[in-house]
């Protein structure tokens, strides 16, 4: 039953063993008071006990109860520790998975879905591996002790007759539990969709307000929320079916025990004290039956959650960084030859037989219309998707190299600048945590953001807000650029990341990059800023339509020539 949970059971097996040990000790000690109470009852009824022995026996009874609850404190403590460790281990494994997968992974699983796996599903596992596990032992192992004691201390016949209804309760709990598993899986899937919807609305709140679609989005949320309630009610229905059986069958058990026990007393086959002890034990037996129903409920939910978590952890998208292969200390050249690529779940190729080469310290610009394949080339350089073809780095095909080390020699600034909810300094230092303040200042000047930072009240210690809420688009781009420069990589990949800057600021940055003597790969729409680049690649429909220097492309009088002149005239007009 616990086979699928084994991978993390090993992380807390010692605490689990201690918790189970304390539980069993608590339960075993708890078997003593009913026996003492029964004997005490018989002596009182027979007037064969004096006050002092009565008080001594009563004191022993209280002492035993105290010992029982001491052991109970032990199993509670280790259960809580185990449950917390399950939270820690599982969330760590999920986060490690998230951070190491390719972009295909995040096209397969949406953000809200991934968040729900790391919260709701992990909580279900924690419940099972904490109190759920102990409940399992308490509802299976402990009842065997009680039944044996009932047979030995009281009467075999009374025991067998009284426990007849209990297997029926166990059977019904198992049958209903399977339905709960099925319905709970649907609930979690529905919650994923609701979670995704909420995240999209929060991220797109500006668009929602500008276009006045608040009511439409709220209506959509209401429908998803209503669907979640309906699916939850399916689970509730089966839980409600289980609850009456948990109450009625134990009640029947007590009726049988009292009725048959009274009959045996009338025949002088058992004493009143024995019946008192028996009902005491029977009450202790009823609780595990309640617990069994609760355990099955918790188990089925955790089982469904485990399936969902395994679905995440077992997903493979063939992103192979060849970490055991030859490492790269420096990138001297990159060559694409007849290279093709298409995105997952797409029928058409985004890149078709492209061929080009650049060497160290070259500045390469990739231009073209939106959707022409500019960004796709850069994503191949960064190994963000599983490779469908190979290109060369330093004269060797990528399938022969340690691509993690290659990526370590690259810095990247994306179209959408990612700014974390932290200080400006810490956002810049993400690429090099150990960087000094002097290094941070230096790269901020190279990125032309220094003059903005020193005008903030807290300068480099200024909080950026969630996703850089307190910064302009241009400031976010330049902070991202400073972060990339701090990495001190010899290859800098810039994916249309200067679009929010004015012409002069962009010119200043490109001039600084030239001074730094780095290999620069720039995707851009502004052609008037790249006329001194070593190589310009013009993309069209996933293919290279033109390639050469600025002067060579101007002589060709094709798309680049026309677009450059249009932008030149537009720039003069704007001035």
N, C-alpha and C positions, 0 to 999 in steps of 0.2 A: 504493500500500500504506500509506503514512504519512499519507494525506489526512486521516483523522479525528483525527490527532494534531497537525495544523498549528497549532491555536490556541495551543498552548504551545511549539511548536518555535521560534516567533519570539522567545520570551523568552531563549533561550540559543543562538541561531544562530551568534553570533561564537565562542563557546566550542566549539561543535560543529565549526565550520570549522577552528579551530586544532587540535582533537583529531584530526580526520580527516587534516589536513595532516601532523601529527607521525606518525600511524599509517602513512600512505603513504610518507613519508620513511624511516621505520624499516624498512618492508617492502622498499623499493627498495634501500636499503643492504644489507639482508639477502640480496639476490640475488648480491652480489659474492663472499662466501666460498666458495660451492660451485664457482664457476668457477675461483678461485685453487687450491682444493683439488684439482680435477681436473687442472689443468696441473701442479701440484706432484707429483701421483701419477705422471703420465706421465714426468716428468723423473727421478724417483727410480727407476722401473722401467727406464729407459733408461740409468741411471748417467751422466746428463748434467748434473748439478748438484753444485756444491761446497757446503761447509758454510756459508760466509758468505752467499751468495745465498739458500740454504735458510732461514737464520735471518731474513734480511731479509724474505723473502716471508711467513714465518710471523708475524713481527712486524706486517707490514701486515694480515695476516688478523685478528690479535688486535685491532688498532687499529680496523678496520672493524666488528668485533663490538661493541667499546666504543661507537662512534658510534651503532650500531643501538640499543643499549640506552639511550643518552642520549635519542634520539628517543622510545623507548618510555616513558621517564619523563615526557616531555612529554605524550604522549597519555593516559597514566594520570591525570596531574594535572588536565588539562582535562576529562576524562571524569567524574572525581569531582565537580568543580565543577558541571558541567552536571547531573549526577544529583541533587545536593543542591538545585540551583535548581528542578528539576522538582518535587521534594518540596515546596519552599516555595510555588511558584506554585500548584500544584494544590490543596494543603491550604488555602491562602488563598482560592481561588475557592470551594471547598466551604464553608468557614466563612462567607464572605460570603453565600452562598446560604442557609445555615441561619439566619443572623441576620436576614435580610430577608424571610423568607417568613411567610405567615399560618399560623394554627393548622390550617387544612385540610392544609397541607403535612405537618405532623407527625402527622396522622391517616393520611396516605397512606403515609409512610415511618416505620418504627419506629426507636427510638433505636439499638438494636444494629446495624441495617442501615446507618444513617447513619455510625456509628462505623467499621464495616468498610470502607465506601467511602473514608473518610479515612485508613485505615491499610493494610490488606491490598491494596486495589486501587491505592492511590497507590504503594505499594512495587513492585507489578508494573510500573507505568508507569515508575518510576524505573529499574528494572532494564533495561527495554527502551531507554529514551532515554539510558542511560549506556553500559554495555558492550554492550548489545544492538545499538545503532546501529553501534558500531565493529565488532562481530562481523559485522554485515551487510556492511559495506564490505570487511572482511578475508576474507569468504567468497565475495564476488562479484567485486569489482574486482581484488584482489590475485592470484587464480588466473589471470586473463587475462595479467598480466605474466609469471607463471611459465611458462605454456604457451608464450608467444611466445619467451621465453628458451630453453626446452627445445628448441623447434623450430630456433632459430638456432644455438645453441651445440652441440647434440648431433646430433639426427637427427629429421627430420619424421616418418618412418615409425614410429620407436620411440615418439615422443610420441603420435601418433594411436592406435596400438594400445593403449598403456598407459592412456589416459584413458577408454577406452570404458565401463568400469563406473561411472565417476563420475556421469554424468547419471542413471543408474539410482538411485544413492543419493539424489540431489537430488529426484527424482520421488517416491520412497518417503517421504522426510522431509516433503514437502509434503502428501501424502495422509494420513499419520498425524497431522500437525500440525492439520489440520482437525478431526479427532476429538478431539484434546486441547482445542481451543477449545470445542467443544460440551460436553465433560465438565467442564471447568474452570468454566464458567458455572454448572453445576449445583452444583459444590463450593462456590462462593462464596455461592450462594443458601442452601444448607444451613448454611453457617457463619453467615450472617445470623440464621437461626432459633435456632441454638445461642447466639449472642451475645445476642440478645434475651432468651432464657430465663435466662441467667446474670445479666443486669442486673436482671430482674424479681425473681429470688431474692435478690440482694444488697439491693435496695430494700425488699423485703418480708420480710427476715430475722426481724423481730420477730413478725410474724404467723405465719410458718412455725414458730417455736419455741413460741409461745403455743398454737397449735392442734395441735401435735405432728404436723405433716405433713412433717417432714424426709425420711423414707424415701420418701414419695410423690414429692416434688420431686426427690430424688436419682435415683429410678427414671426419672423423666421426662428428667432430664439425661443419664443413661446411654443412653437410647434415642436421643436426639438426637446424642449423641457417637458412638454406634455407627453411626448413619446417615451422619455426616460421614466416618468411617473408610471405610465402604463406597464412598461417592462418590469419596473420594480414591484408593481402590484402582482405580477405573475409569480415572482419569488415569494412575496408576502402570503399569497394564497396557499402555497405549499407549506410554508412555515406554520400558517394557521391550521392546516390539516394535521400537522405533527403535534401541536400543542395539546389538543384534547386527548389524544392517545397517551401522551405523557402523564396526564392527570387521571384519566379513567382507569387505565389498566393497573397502575399502582393502588388505586382505591379498591379495585376488585381483589387485588392481592391481599390487602389488609382485611377485607370482609371474610375472605376464605380463611386467613390465618386466625382471626379472632373466633370465627364460628367453629372451625375444626379444633382449635386450641381449647375452647370452652368445653367442647364435647370430650376431649381427652382428660380434662380436669375432672369432669363429672364421673369418668370411669377410673379416676385415681391413677392414670397412666403418666401424668405430668403434674407438677405443682404450679401454683399461681406465680411463684417467683420465676419458674422456668418460662412461663408464658410472657411475663414482663420482660425477661431477658430476650426472648424470641422476638417480640414486637420491637424492642430496642434495636436488635440486629437487623430486623426486616426494614425498619426505617432507614438504617444505614445502607441497606441494599437498594432501596428505592432511589436514593439520591444519585448513585452511579447510573441508574437507568435514565433519569433526567439528563445527567451529564452526557450520556451516550447520544441522546438526541441532539444536544447542543454541539457536541463534538462533530457529529456527522454533518451538521449544518456548516460549522466552521471549516471542516475538512473539504467539503464540496466547493465552497467558495475559494479556498486556497488552491485547490486542485485546478479550478478554472483559471485562477490568476497565474499559477505556475505554468500552465500551457501557454498563456499569453506572454509571460516573461521569456520562456524558452523559445517562443516564436521570434522574439527580438534577438536573444543571445545566439541562437543557432543560425540566424540569417547570414548567408555568405554571398558577397557580391564580387568575389574574385579580385579584390584590390590587393595586389601583391607588390610590396615594396622591396622584395628580395633582400631583407635585412641581413641575411647570412652571406651575401655576395660581396664583391670587392667594393670598398668604400671610395668615395670621391672627396678629395681634399679641396679641389678648386675646379670650377667649370671654365674650360678653355674654349670649347666650341659646342654648338648644338646644330644637328642637321636633320631635317625632315626630307624624306625622299618617297614620293608617291604614297603619302600618308593619308589614310581615310579614317573617319570616325562618325558614328551616329549615337545620339543619346538613347539611354534606356527607354523602352516603351515608345520609341519613335521609329517610323518606317523609312524615313528619308535620311540620307547622310548629311551631317552638318559640315563635314570636311570631305573633299573629294580629290584624291591624288595630288595633294599639295607638296611642293618641293622647294626648300630654301635652306640656307645655311648662314649662321652668323658666328663670329668669333669674339674672344674676350675684348672688353672695352669698346665694342661697337655699340652704336645707338641705332636701334631698329624701331621703326614706326609701322604699325598695322592699321590701315584705314579702310573705309568702305561704308556702305549704307548699314542701317540697323538690321541685324539678322543676317549679315553677310558671312559671319564666322569669325570675326575678330576675337571676341572673348573666348570662343571655343578653343582657338589655338593656345591661348594663355592657360586655359584649364588643363590642356594636355601637358604643357610644360610643368605644371604644378602637381600632376598625377592626382587630380581630384576625382577622376572616374577610372573604373577598371579599364586597362588598356586593351584595345581591339587590334592594335597595330604597334609596331616598334619604330622608334627613331633613335638617333645616335647622340650620345653625350661623350665628348672627348674621344670620338672615333670608335666607340663601342656601343652596340645596341643595348637598349634599356633593360632587356631581359637578362643581361649579364652583369648588371651593376646593382649596388646597394642604393636604391632610389630614395630611401630615407636620408642618407647622407647627401644625396643630390639636392633634395628639398631643403636640407639644412643650409645649403649654400645659396638659397634663393630668398629674396624678400618680396612681399606682395602687398599691393594696395588694390582693393576691389572697387567696383563701381559704387557700391553702397558701403560707405564707411561705417565700420562697427566700432562704436564707442561704448565702453562699459561704465556702469554706475560707480565711478571712482574718481580720484583726482586726475587732473591733466597729466601730472608727472607719472603716476602709476599706469595710465593708459599708454603713454609713450614707452615706458619701461617693460611693457608686456613682452617685447621681443628680446629683452636682455635685462633680466631682473636685477642682476648685480651691477648694472651701469651706475657710474658716478653722476652727481649733479652736473658736473662740467660737461660730461658727454651728452646729457639730456639737453642742456642749453645749446651745445654745438649743433646737434641735429635739428633742433627747433629753429635755429637761424637758417640752416640749409633749406628747411621746408617753408621758410618765410612765415612762420607762425609766432616767432619770438616776440615781435612788437605787439601782437594781440594779447599774448599771455601776460606780459608785464603790466598791461593796463587793467587786468582783472584785479579785484580787491585782494584775493589770496594768491595771485600769480600762479605758480605751478601747482599749488595746493588747492586750487579752485576745483570744486566738485562739478563734474560734467552733467550729472543728472542721468535718469534712465535713458539709455540710447543717445546720450549727448543732447538732452533736451535743452540745456542752457546754452548750447553752441549753435552757430549758424552752419549751413551746409558747407561753406568754404572752409570754416575753421575745423570742422570734423575731418574734412579731406586732408588738410595740412597736418593735423595731429596724427592721422593714420600714416601719412607719408613720413613724418618724423619717426614714428615707430618702426617703419620699414628700414629707414636709413640707419637706425640705431643697431639693427641686427648685424650690421657690418658685413653683409653678404656681397659677393662680387657681381651677382646678377639681381637686378631690381626689375620686377614685373609690375607694370602700372596699367590697370584695366580701366581706361576712361575715367580716371580718378581725379582729374583736374577740371571737370566740366562746370563745377560751381564757382570757379575762380574767374576773376577778371583777366583780361588779356595780359596786362602788365605783370600781375602776380604769377601767372603761368609761365611767362617768359623768364622771370627771375628764378623760378624753381628749376626750369630746364637748364638755365645757365649754370646754376649751382651743381646740378647733376653732372654736367659736362666737366666741371672742375674736379669732381670727386673721382673721376676716371673709373666709373663703373660700367658694366654692361647693362644697358637699359633697353627693355622691350616695352614699348608704349602703344596702347590702343587708344585712338583719339578720333574726334571728328574735326578738330581744328587743324587745318592743313598749313596755315600760315606760321605755325610755331615749329614745324619740323623740317623746314627747308635746308637745314644744315645737318640733318641726320645722315648716317652712313648708308642706310638701306631703308627704303619705303616699300611696303607690300600692300597692294590694293586687292581687297577681297570682294568677290561677287558670287552670291549663291553657293558659298562653301568652297569656291575655287579661287586661285590666284589669277586675276585678270591682268595685272601689271606689276612690275617689280623693277626697282632700280633706285638711283639717286634722284633728288629733286630735279636737277637739270635734265636728266635722262627722261623722266616722266613728262616734263614740260615739252620736250621735243616730240614725244609720242602723240601729243594732242588728243588724248582720250579722256576718260572719266576724270582722272586726277587733274589734268590741265583745266578742264571746264570748271570743276568744283573749286579748285584753287583760286581761279579768277573771280568766281562768284563771291567767295568768302573775302577776297581782297577788296572788291568793290563795296561789299556790305560793311567791312571794317572801316573803310574810309568814310562811309556815310554815317556810321555810328559815332565816329570821332567828331 
